[in-house]
Amino acid sequence: MRTPFLLLYLFFWCAAPAQNPFCINYSINDGLPSENVYAVFEDQNGFIWLTTDAGIVRFDSHNFLDFNTDNGLSDNEVFQMKKDHKGRIWLLTLNGKTCYIQNGKIYNETNSALVRKICGNSLMSDFYQDAQNQIYFCFRDGQIVQVTPHDKVVKIKCKTPQPYLGMWKNKNKLCVLTPLGIYNAEQNLRINPMATATTSRAFHVNRQTYISNANQLYRIRPNGDLTKILSLPEPAEILQLYQENPNKIWICTRQGLFLHENQQFKKYFSGEMVSNLLRDFEGGYWVATLKNGVYYVPSFDVILNKLSTEKPMKINCIGINQKKEIWAGGDANNYFVKRPGLEFTGQTTLVDGQADQITSIRFFGQDTYVSGKNMILKIDGKGKKSFLGCGANDLWLDAENGFFAYTVVYKIPHRKIKPGIKNMLNKNNMLLQKRTSVLLHESENTWIGSNYGLYRYRVKDSITNWNSYPNLQTSIEDLYFDSKQQTLFVATSSKGIVLLRNEKIIGQISHRNGLNSMTCNAIEKVGNQTYLVGSNNGLNLVTFKNESVNIRNINAVLGLKNQKINDIGYLDQIVYLATDRGLLWFNITKINRKDSRPKCLIETLKTQKRNAAGKPPYEFDFNDNQVSIHFSGISYISQNDLTYHYQLSGQDWTQTQESQINYKSLPSGEYIFKVYCTDGYGTQSNTAVIRFEILAPFWQKWWFILLCLLIIIGVIYAIVKYRLKEQQRQFSVEKAAIQLERDKATLEKQMIDLEQKALRQQMNPHFIFNALNTIKGYYSEGDLMRASTYISKFSKLLRMLLENADKTISLSTEIEMLELYLELTKIRYENKFVYELILDENLNPNDIEIPTLLLQPIVENAIIHGLSPRNKTGLLKISFAKQDKQLHCMVEDNGIGRIASQKKQQHREYQSKALEITKERIALFSKGIGPSTFEIIDLIQNDKPAGTQVVVTIPLISIWS
């Protein structure tokens, strides 16, 4: 059809079945030294090794590490790697110079006598180990070298025709494969004359030997006969075998990879020279080629159709109609259709000769609409095609209107949607002036996903802007409405998945829930409350249960990390994924988590000064305590999408994406470092453990501490011994001084006692003399009654004096003696005085200690010199009171006073002497105990003498202290 403004060309072709399993190709660009890969080998740690014509390569799922002759290899061209019973990995080389790897070290002719004995001069064609662990190296030039279990090397002389293509043992006989047949190597006897070729090979699989001849495969039976196993469906040179199980064998050929399973053949990688295949510990497959590096196949159940015989075709969108037709839109105005039971067919439409991008494929009734940036192709139910004359990112038709989304959104009545519609795209039909990517209609709502957020259109209330919600203030990539759950799923470019229900946002699915990327491009329901979410980083399986959401990263099963998923289709348990590399599909029921988990190992432990090599224990000096630990998590299907969890003794578990941890200035002590990793599926690896010790400085070691303790103990012993000796000497000196003081004190006490006794003796005779004179006077006067009374009281007083001859007595005894003395004195000085004895109620006289007859001389002086000269009866007051910690004693009279008494000059000498004695007694009693006083006060009344007051204070002492 020709229009005034468009030239339309329509091309049809059948898309060739260019489908292989989804795979990742590793080549020189990824770190391989060569794209000519001979073999794949997996070691005990899970590392993948590749042998090439430029050395060998180790891959740890993160990086490729090359080894060549500069690193110790005997030759750069290595064909195979074989492991023996001792864990040595032997390299079969082109030049016949072998070497082996053990514990990370390469052993060659320069550092191993064993290797020097084994090396030959031609290509190493085979390696064989029998049931008795005898090892045989087969060289193409006819040389065979035997290595016994004890590493004794025996070179076997053979005379059979050359070249040797392979070897094995049968019934203890050494057999070799040559172009002329099978020979007993030691007897030069042809066992089987089967015609072979130089391309024939021997393969040793699970203790059985197979032989290839052209495209046929034979097994050596125990009796030495050959049994034909299979014949490939096409001519092909067999390069290698891999037996996955008794009913599943992979055949590597120069024409591709064949799978023989249950007597059926499948072919993959057609046209590739497949040299080797290996299934790793995770269940992934490694396919080595001789021109294109190595392919990693996560699963042969995930099919990739490039939809092109040349480079992969980018697929933007997928549509599936009620006829179960699968439509896929490409990037060059091409779309592809797969009808039930048929392969994909492709069609390309050029608009004015310009290629266009297909952005959506929609089905309404019997009509199909293929939308491109520059055109919309309509295909009716009869297959008639027509162009609407405009382009769109998406479109949607309801019963009345059509909605066209591009730089703006137009609403056009359904009846006017026909060729030439471009004239209708004007302001009158503009619904929303926003660039829009996706449209969806449900019930009475038309949802519009734009680059500026989400909008809803209703006839009754026109456009509603949902951009007031922060999670919707972003570009909308896809919309899906689950009518059963009445929930709208909104896939956004930066906010993950937003869920709307009943005019409200009810949730968000993001990184926090386990989503592998916040940039979500597509969403599709695949089961009851189960959805697939395609992102820029692969595929997620989202399941809702009991108001909770569970997210599984399908990348960990499919190996789709870093694969951008543009759209998702689902039909009859088959999931279709639109990617930049073509169309992927798989049966979702066959995609299950493999019974494997990542591996984790610690590769290096080092400090600033050295690496920890060999077997433990690993010990470092105290001043070499900056420790660096490098570890690797191995998961090829996760493609480096691993999270590490590590712990050092005494610390909490820590999470990181890094594979090296550095510790600075670790204190001395023993340490245990643990690390494990988890993949995107949450599967935990083994826990790798390494122990090391930071040695204590010499001053912290036991022998030094013990030495220091001994020295300290010795010093302490010497100090203590010296101190004890010094204390003993000082004690002796102090003891002598104390004894001297004691002797001195005893002597002083004795002197004081003697002095007091002497003083009392000086006082008592005078008193007795006076008393006897009084008695004499009574008798002279003939007053026998008074003399008798006087004598009775006097004798009682004398008895008390004798009984209390000690220097001190109780206050009560002192008062009683004073009263007796006063009564006797009253008899002598009749009517001359009366007396009062006053005792403080706070005093317990029985508990107070006082010198014997302390106040008697004072009382006697008061009576004789103060009261007796009076013409009237005088008053004598004697009181005892407590003042602080002293005993206050007072003797007061209202006699003539001291001045008048001195004029009379009566007994002046005795009076002075008695007072002096009393003062001395008070001083002796108070010595070393407390202060004391002796005070005489002249009483004056009306400027005339009114008596005398004597105050004595001594320390208040308990008689029991």
URHU-V225989 format. One record per pair of residues at least 4 apart in sequence whose C-alpha atoms are under 6 Angstrom apart, sorted by the first residue. I is the first residue (numbers start at 1). J is the second residue. If there is no record, write none. Layout:
BEGIN
i;j
I;J
I;J
END
This chain:
BEGIN
i;j
2;7
6;352
7;352
8;350
8;351
9;349
9;350
10;348
10;349
11;347
11;348
12;347
13;345
13;346
14;345
14;346
15;307
15;344
15;345
15;346
18;305
19;304
19;305
20;268
20;303
20;304
21;300
21;302
21;303
21;304
22;302
22;303
22;304
23;296
23;297
24;295
24;296
25;294
25;295
26;30
26;293
26;294
27;32
27;35
27;293
28;32
28;33
28;34
31;64
35;291
35;292
35;293
36;52
36;290
36;291
36;293
37;51
37;52
37;288
37;289
37;290
37;293
38;51
38;52
38;79
38;275
39;50
39;51
39;80
39;276
40;49
40;50
41;48
41;49
42;46
42;47
42;48
43;47
47;59
47;60
48;58
48;59
49;57
49;58
50;56
50;57
51;56
51;78
52;56
52;78
53;76
53;77
54;76
54;77
55;67
55;68
55;76
55;77
56;66
56;67
57;65
57;66
58;64
58;65
59;63
59;64
60;634
61;634
61;635
61;636
62;640
67;71
68;73
68;76
69;73
69;75
74;97
77;93
77;94
78;92
78;93
79;92
79;93
80;91
80;92
81;90
81;91
82;89
82;90
83;87
83;88
83;89
84;88
88;101
88;102
89;100
89;101
90;99
90;100
91;98
91;99
91;100
92;98
92;124
93;124
94;123
95;122
95;123
96;119
96;120
96;121
96;122
96;123
96;124
97;119
97;120
98;119
99;107
99;108
100;106
100;107
101;105
101;106
107;111
107;112
108;112
108;115
109;115
109;116
122;141
123;139
123;140
124;138
124;139
125;138
125;139
125;140
125;165
126;138
126;166
127;136
127;137
128;135
128;136
129;133
129;134
129;135
130;134
133;149
134;148
134;149
135;146
135;147
136;145
136;146
137;144
137;145
138;144
139;143
140;163
140;164
141;163
142;162
142;164
144;156
145;154
145;155
145;156
146;153
146;154
147;151
147;152
147;153
148;152
158;185
158;186
159;188
160;188
163;178
164;177
164;178
165;177
165;178
165;201
166;176
166;177
166;202
167;175
167;176
167;177
168;175
169;173
169;174
169;175
174;184
174;185
175;183
175;184
175;185
176;182
176;183
176;185
177;182
179;196
179;197
179;198
181;192
181;193
181;194
181;195
182;190
182;191
182;192
183;189
183;190
183;191
184;188
184;189
196;213
200;212
200;213
201;211
201;212
202;210
202;211
203;209
203;210
204;208
204;209
209;220
210;218
210;219
211;217
211;218
212;216
212;217
214;237
215;231
215;232
215;235
215;236
215;237
216;230
216;231
217;228
217;229
217;230
218;226
218;227
218;228
218;229
219;226
219;227
220;224
220;225
220;226
221;225
221;226
236;253
236;255
237;253
237;254
238;252
238;253
239;252
239;253
239;275
240;252
240;276
241;250
241;251
242;249
242;250
243;249
244;248
244;249
247;261
247;262
248;260
248;261
249;260
250;258
250;259
251;257
251;258
252;257
252;274
252;275
252;276
253;274
254;273
254;274
255;271
255;272
255;273
256;269
256;270
256;271
256;272
256;273
256;274
257;267
257;268
257;269
258;266
258;267
259;265
259;266
260;264
260;265
273;289
273;290
274;288
274;289
275;288
275;289
276;288
277;286
277;287
278;285
278;286
279;283
279;284
279;285
280;284
282;596
284;297
284;298
285;296
285;297
286;295
286;296
287;294
287;295
288;294
289;293
289;294
298;558
298;559
301;586
302;585
302;586
303;584
303;585
304;583
304;584
305;582
305;583
306;312
306;313
306;582
307;313
312;581
312;582
313;581
313;582
314;330
314;331
314;580
314;581
314;582
315;329
315;330
315;578
315;579
315;580
315;582
316;329
316;330
316;566
316;578
317;328
317;329
317;360
317;567
318;327
318;328
318;569
319;327
319;361
320;325
320;326
321;325
325;338
325;339
326;337
326;338
327;336
327;337
328;335
328;336
329;335
329;358
330;334
330;335
330;358
331;357
331;358
332;355
332;356
332;357
333;348
333;349
333;355
333;356
333;357
333;358
334;347
334;348
335;346
335;347
336;345
336;346
337;344
337;345
338;343
338;344
350;354
350;355
357;372
357;373
358;371
358;372
359;371
359;372
359;393
360;371
360;394
361;369
361;370
362;368
362;369
363;367
363;368
366;381
367;379
367;380
367;381
368;378
368;379
369;377
369;378
370;376
370;377
371;376
371;392
372;376
372;391
372;392
373;391
373;392
374;390
374;391
375;390
375;391
376;387
376;388
376;391
377;386
377;387
378;385
378;386
379;383
379;384
379;385
380;384
387;419
388;418
388;419
388;420
388;421
389;419
389;420
389;422
390;422
392;405
392;406
393;405
393;406
393;437
394;405
394;438
395;403
395;404
395;405
396;402
396;403
397;401
397;402
400;413
400;414
401;412
401;413
401;414
402;411
402;412
402;414
403;410
403;411
404;409
404;410
405;409
405;436
406;435
406;436
407;435
408;432
408;433
408;434
408;435
409;431
409;432
410;429
410;430
410;431
411;429
411;431
435;450
435;451
436;449
436;450
436;451
437;449
437;450
438;449
439;447
439;448
440;446
440;447
441;445
441;446
445;457
445;458
446;456
446;457
447;455
447;456
448;454
448;455
448;456
449;454
449;476
450;475
450;476
451;475
452;474
452;475
453;467
453;472
453;473
453;474
453;475
453;476
454;466
455;464
455;465
455;466
456;463
456;464
457;462
457;463
458;462
467;472
467;473
471;495
475;492
475;493
476;492
477;491
477;492
477;521
478;491
478;522
479;489
479;490
480;488
480;489
481;487
481;488
482;486
482;487
487;500
487;501
488;499
488;500
489;498
489;499
490;497
490;498
491;497
491;520
492;496
492;520
493;519
493;520
494;518
494;519
495;518
496;509
496;510
496;518
496;519
496;520
497;508
497;509
498;508
499;505
499;506
499;507
500;504
500;505
500;506
510;515
511;515
514;551
517;537
519;535
519;536
520;534
520;535
521;534
521;535
521;566
522;533
522;534
522;567
523;532
523;533
524;531
524;532
525;530
525;531
526;530
526;531
529;543
529;544
530;542
530;543
531;541
531;542
532;540
532;541
533;539
533;540
534;538
534;539
534;565
535;564
535;565
536;564
537;561
537;562
537;563
537;564
538;560
538;561
538;562
538;563
538;564
539;554
540;552
540;553
540;554
541;551
541;552
542;550
542;551
543;549
543;550
544;548
544;549
552;681
553;680
553;681
555;559
555;560
555;561
556;637
556;638
556;680
556;681
557;593
559;637
564;579
565;578
565;579
566;578
566;579
567;577
567;578
568;576
568;577
569;575
569;576
570;574
570;575
573;587
573;588
574;586
574;587
575;585
575;586
576;584
576;585
577;583
577;584
578;583
597;685
598;634
598;635
598;685
599;633
599;634
599;685
600;632
600;633
600;676
601;631
601;632
601;688
602;631
603;630
603;631
604;629
604;630
605;612
605;628
605;629
606;610
606;611
606;612
606;627
606;628
607;626
607;627
607;628
618;692
619;692
619;693
619;694
620;694
620;695
621;694
621;695
622;694
622;695
622;696
622;697
625;665
625;666
626;663
626;664
626;665
627;662
627;663
628;661
628;662
629;660
629;661
630;659
630;660
631;659
642;678
642;679
643;657
643;677
643;678
644;655
644;656
644;657
644;676
644;677
645;654
645;655
645;675
645;676
645;677
646;653
646;654
646;674
646;675
647;653
647;673
647;674
648;672
648;673
649;671
649;672
668;694
668;695
668;696
669;693
669;694
670;693
671;691
671;692
671;693
672;690
672;691
673;689
673;690
674;688
674;689
675;687
675;688
676;685
676;687
677;684
677;685
678;682
678;683
678;684
679;683
696;700
699;704
702;706
703;707
708;712
709;713
710;714
712;716
713;717
716;720
717;721
718;722
719;723
720;724
722;726
723;727
724;728
727;731
730;734
731;735
734;738
735;739
738;742
739;743
740;744
741;745
742;746
745;749
751;755
753;757
754;758
757;761
760;764
765;769
775;787
778;783
778;787
779;783
784;788
790;794
791;795
800;804
801;805
807;851
807;852
808;850
808;851
808;852
809;849
809;850
809;852
810;846
810;848
810;849
810;850
811;845
811;848
811;849
811;850
812;845
812;846
822;826
826;830
831;873
832;868
832;873
832;874
833;873
833;874
833;875
834;875
835;875
835;876
835;877
836;877
837;878
837;879
838;879
839;879
839;880
840;881
847;958
847;959
848;957
848;958
848;959
849;957
849;958
849;959
856;860
861;865
862;866
863;867
863;868
864;868
865;901
866;895
866;896
866;897
867;874
867;895
875;893
875;894
876;892
876;893
877;891
877;892
878;890
878;891
879;889
879;890
880;888
880;889
881;888
882;887
882;888
885;956
886;954
886;955
886;956
887;953
887;954
887;956
888;953
889;951
889;952
890;950
890;951
891;949
891;950
892;948
892;949
893;947
893;948
894;946
894;947
895;947
896;900
896;947
897;945
897;947
897;948
910;914
923;927
926;930
930;955
932;953
932;954
933;952
933;953
934;951
934;952
935;950
935;951
936;949
936;950
937;948
937;949
938;948
939;945
939;946
939;947
939;948
940;944
940;945
940;946
941;946
END
